[in-house]
Amino acid sequence: MEYKDLWPAIQRDILGCLQADPFIGTRQGQSVEPGDVESVIATKVQKAIGAGLDGRVGVGFLVLPIEEASDENASMPGGPLKLTIRVRFVENVVFNHGPNGTNTPIRIYAACGVKLLKLYTPVGLTQSLVPANPVIYEFTPDRDNNLRVGQLKFHASEADFRPFIRVSRPQILCSGALASAANPNSYQLALSQVEGLAAGATVTVTAPDADPGQIYYTTDNSHPYQGNAAAQVYNGPVTITQPCLFRVRAFGRNKTGSDTAAANFYQ
């Protein structure tokens, strides 16, 4: 599973867990996608409170997208994240207590949802959902006094299907230029005897754990990476004849990019 697919998979799994329950599954469930505008969400709310599998109307639920995340362990950047999971049970009071309504208060559906999700570990998580405090928050939207909402809130730790491991920072070796005593990554280009041109310096880059990835470099102070038109793939020693900031970064196929290494060349 690609990392970009992990959070949507968790959302779909929670929706399926609730739909599989004999009690809650009689109600309509909808998944709210990231970026859904208010009009789309309103349409999904109307579908949710429509007729369920039992033909009754008035109550349904929405599984909201994951939008809150924080480092599970602050000392391990790039590791598993602590996610916030939210489910909203919605009730149209008029419909629910009408002749075709469920006549079951929304808080009973919400309480059942809490019990179900406390005991279930969705795909892509390392443990069962941990209820927030409070786990159920009830409110009535300002725009619709007939609509009651009971929001469930849980916390969970994502599983690292593909841990992000950084490639080691490349090493830069330079010959043919005078290294600065104050800064070993700064080199003075010597002037030649012909027209005052700078004599060339040879730069060699090594990044042992980048294979089978690639190394990119720039000489215009821009960020070295594949999407930068000014970046070039490093295929061997590079000759520097003009003052510049030589920047280089390594990328591996199964790892995230390295820190950037740089060498400053001046006259």
DAHUDA-V952054 format. One line per field, one symbol per residue. phi: phi as a letter, one per 40 degrees, with the letter a starting at -180 (. if undefined). burial: 1 if it has 24 or more other ideal C-beta (glycine too) atoms within 12 Angstrom, else 0. Layout:
BEGIN
phi->???
burial->???
END
This chain:
BEGIN
phi->.ccccccdccccccdcccccccccccccbbbccdgcccccccccccccccccccgcbhbaabccccbbaaccbccbcgcdbcbbbbbbcbbcccccbccbccfbdcccccccccccccbbbcdgbcaccbccbccbbbabdccaccbbbbccbbbabccccbdcbcccccbbbbbgbcccccbccbbccccccbfgccccbbbbbbadbccccbbbbbbbgcccaccccccbccbidbcbbbdabcbaabbbcbbcccccbabcbbc
burial->000001111111111011101011011111110000000010011011110100011111111111000001000000011111111111111011000011010100110111011101111110001111001101000000001111111111111000000111111101011000000011111000000001101011101001001111111000011000001101000101000111111111000011011111110
END
